[in-house]
Amino acid sequence: MQFVFFTAIAVLLTAGIATPSASAQTLQEFASCTGVDNDIERLACFDRVAKPLMKDEAAETACTSMTVEDLKLNYNDILGTCAEVAGFVLQAGDSAMLMQSMMDANPFFIDTSELSRDERRMLLNCPSGCELTVTGTVGEFNYNKGMKASSVR
């Protein structure tokens, strides 16, 4: 019986269920699976309960395409999420500025330090700025509203 309990806890942790975001109903559904005696039926029960959660997780990791204007206006609502933004990019060291146009007086700062060598080369070969699409996680960068770039194209 202890093995079943610890197995259930391991499944909960693996599925990300033991987090505050999990609903009470989901936790009850997982708890009900621990009472199933047959090993195969118990695993099927855990799989059935976990399947909708996996879809939610995949949806959360998808990047949302948006304009620079939307990025600026929705910043507080999309903190910590992945965004794909097309705009004018001007490189400066390990950071860049993402703007609606070359004359945009309110740039959005981009951390480019984790880009691949080829992506950083692309930025270096564009000293006056380029129209690019930046993908990354929205958050603070150098005490400014920004984004940590995971790719540029």
Secondary structure, DSSP 8 states (H G I E B T S, - for coil): -HHHHHHHHHHHHHTT-SSTTS-HHHHHHHHHHTT--SHHHHHHHHHHHHHHHHHHHHHHHS-EEEEHHHHHHTHHHHTTSEEEEEEEEEEETTEEEEESSTT-SS-EEEE-TTS-HHHHHHHHT-TT-EEEEEEEEEEEETTEEEEEEEEE-
